[in-house]
Amino acid sequence: MRRYLGWALAVATAALMAACGGGGGADGNVCLAASCGESSSSSSGGTAASVALLVSSPTLTTNGSSTVTVQAVVKDANNGGIEGASVTIAASSGTLSASTGTTDKTGTVSVTFDTNGDKSNRTVTLTAKSGGASATNSIVVSGTTVTFRGASSAILGTPTTLTVGVKDAGG
């Protein structure tokens, strides 16, 4: 039984190595993509095939005590980062540290997002565009609460007092 198990394991390993093109790409890394043998290094001046839009946090509190780093990564058809690509980034509310940028050698441009003092609970939609490629992501801004206090019942025509409280995430 052990002899057959060892033989089956050897055949399975050989099949996996053959399916992956021998297990090594041109740069010595394990090849897990259709572009085996191609380098995943950046290119300069290529055409944007895709844009990924990443955020350092998917949530932000309404008290304005923190910011979110937003990164757009521009890639060519071989999934390599494009250096020198122009990127436009927009937000549906709040403020970005820059609305345009040029990618670095990894195809990345980074900006910072903050609420710009807007204490409303909302979902902010971010959009990045480079060439014909675009991507979206979102940040949920939350923490503001509204409370009402007063008598649990009232008589029609009689004045009553209600207290309204509004607090942001910082209290």
C-alpha positions as CSV (number, residue, x, y, z in Angstrom):
1,M,0.0,0.0,0.0
2,R,2.8,2.4,0.9
3,R,4.5,1.7,-2.4
4,Y,1.4,2.7,-4.4
5,L,0.9,5.8,-2.3
6,G,4.4,7.0,-3.0
7,W,4.0,6.3,-6.7
8,A,0.7,8.2,-6.8
9,L,2.3,11.2,-5.0
10,A,5.2,11.3,-7.5
11,V,2.8,11.2,-10.5
12,A,0.7,14.0,-9.0
13,T,3.7,16.1,-8.3
14,A,5.0,15.7,-11.9
15,A,1.6,16.5,-13.3
16,L,1.4,19.7,-11.3
17,M,4.9,20.8,-12.3
18,A,4.1,20.2,-16.0
19,A,0.8,22.1,-15.7
20,C,2.7,25.1,-14.3
21,G,5.4,25.1,-16.9
22,G,8.0,23.6,-14.7
23,G,7.3,25.6,-11.6
24,G,9.6,28.6,-12.3
25,G,9.2,31.9,-14.1
26,A,12.0,33.9,-15.7
27,D,12.6,35.8,-12.5
28,G,12.8,32.5,-10.4
29,N,9.4,32.9,-8.8
30,V,6.8,30.2,-9.0
31,C,4.7,30.8,-12.1
32,L,1.0,31.1,-11.4
33,A,-0.2,33.1,-14.4
34,A,-0.6,32.7,-18.1
35,S,2.5,34.9,-18.7
36,C,5.1,32.3,-17.5
37,G,8.5,33.4,-18.5
38,E,7.6,37.0,-18.7
39,S,8.9,39.5,-16.2
40,S,6.3,41.3,-14.0
41,S,8.5,44.5,-13.8
42,S,7.1,47.9,-14.7
43,S,7.0,49.3,-18.1
44,S,7.3,53.0,-19.1
45,G,4.7,54.7,-21.2
46,G,2.6,51.6,-21.8
47,T,-1.2,51.6,-22.4
48,A,-3.3,51.2,-19.3
49,A,-5.1,47.8,-19.4
50,S,-6.4,48.0,-15.9
51,V,-6.5,50.2,-12.8
52,A,-6.9,48.9,-9.2
53,L,-8.1,51.4,-6.6
54,L,-7.0,50.5,-3.0
55,V,-7.8,52.2,0.3
56,S,-5.9,51.8,3.6
57,S,-9.2,51.6,5.5
58,P,-12.8,51.0,4.2
59,T,-14.2,53.1,7.0
60,L,-13.6,56.6,8.5
61,T,-15.1,58.3,11.5
62,T,-17.0,61.5,11.2
63,N,-14.9,63.4,13.8
64,G,-12.1,64.1,11.3
65,S,-9.3,62.5,13.5
66,S,-7.9,60.3,10.8
67,T,-7.4,60.0,7.0
68,V,-7.4,57.2,4.5
69,T,-4.6,56.6,2.0
70,V,-5.9,56.0,-1.5
71,Q,-3.7,54.2,-4.1
72,A,-4.3,53.7,-7.8
73,V,-2.2,51.0,-9.4
74,V,-2.0,51.2,-13.3
75,K,-1.1,48.0,-15.1
76,D,-0.4,47.0,-18.7
77,A,-1.7,44.0,-20.5
78,N,1.0,41.8,-19.0
79,N,0.0,42.9,-15.5
80,G,3.1,45.0,-15.0
81,G,3.0,48.4,-13.4
82,I,3.2,51.4,-15.8
83,E,5.6,54.1,-14.8
84,G,4.7,57.7,-15.8
85,A,1.0,57.1,-16.4
86,S,-1.3,60.0,-15.7
87,V,-4.1,59.2,-13.2
88,T,-7.2,61.1,-12.3
89,I,-8.8,60.4,-8.9
90,A,-12.2,61.8,-7.8
91,A,-14.3,61.5,-4.6
92,S,-18.1,62.0,-4.3
93,S,-17.5,64.1,-1.1
94,G,-14.7,65.0,1.2
95,T,-11.2,66.1,0.0
96,L,-8.4,64.4,-1.8
97,S,-4.8,65.7,-1.4
98,A,-4.6,65.7,-5.2
99,S,-7.0,65.0,-8.0
100,T,-4.3,64.0,-10.5
101,G,-1.0,62.3,-10.3
102,T,1.7,60.4,-12.2
103,T,2.6,56.8,-11.3
104,D,5.9,55.8,-9.9
105,K,8.1,52.9,-11.1
106,T,5.6,50.3,-9.7
107,G,2.7,51.9,-11.5
108,T,1.3,53.4,-8.2
109,V,0.1,56.9,-7.3
110,S,-1.0,57.7,-3.7
111,V,-3.3,60.5,-2.4
112,T,-4.9,61.1,1.0
113,F,-8.7,61.4,1.6
114,D,-10.3,63.2,4.5
115,T,-13.8,64.2,5.4
116,N,-13.1,68.0,5.0
117,G,-15.2,68.6,8.1
118,D,-18.3,67.0,6.8
119,K,-19.8,65.1,9.8
120,S,-22.6,63.4,7.9
121,N,-22.8,59.6,7.8
122,R,-22.4,58.5,4.2
123,T,-20.6,56.3,1.7
124,V,-18.0,58.1,-0.4
125,T,-17.4,56.7,-3.9
126,L,-13.8,57.0,-5.2
127,T,-13.0,56.7,-8.9
128,A,-9.6,56.4,-10.6
129,K,-9.1,56.7,-14.4
130,S,-6.0,56.3,-16.5
131,G,-6.3,56.1,-20.3
132,G,-9.3,54.0,-21.0
133,A,-9.2,52.0,-17.8
134,S,-11.0,52.9,-14.5
135,A,-11.8,51.5,-11.1
136,T,-14.0,52.4,-8.2
137,N,-13.9,51.8,-4.4
138,S,-15.8,53.3,-1.5
139,I,-15.2,54.5,2.1
140,V,-18.0,54.4,4.7
141,V,-17.9,57.5,6.8
142,S,-19.9,57.0,10.1
143,G,-20.2,57.8,13.7
144,T,-22.6,60.8,13.9
145,T,-25.7,60.1,16.0
146,V,-28.9,62.0,16.6
147,T,-30.9,61.5,19.8
148,F,-34.3,62.7,20.8
149,R,-35.4,63.0,24.5
150,G,-38.7,64.0,26.0
151,A,-41.9,62.8,27.6
152,S,-43.0,59.3,26.5
153,S,-46.5,60.7,25.9
154,A,-48.2,64.0,25.3
155,I,-51.6,65.5,25.4
156,L,-52.9,67.0,22.1
157,G,-52.7,70.8,22.3
158,T,-50.4,70.9,25.3
159,P,-46.8,72.1,24.9
160,T,-44.1,69.6,25.5
161,T,-40.3,69.8,25.6
162,L,-38.1,67.7,23.3
163,T,-34.3,67.7,23.5
164,V,-32.3,66.9,20.4
165,G,-28.7,65.8,20.6
166,V,-26.2,65.5,17.8
167,K,-22.8,64.0,18.3
168,D,-20.0,63.0,15.9
169,A,-17.7,60.0,16.4
170,G,-15.6,62.0,18.9
171,G,-18.6,62.7,21.2
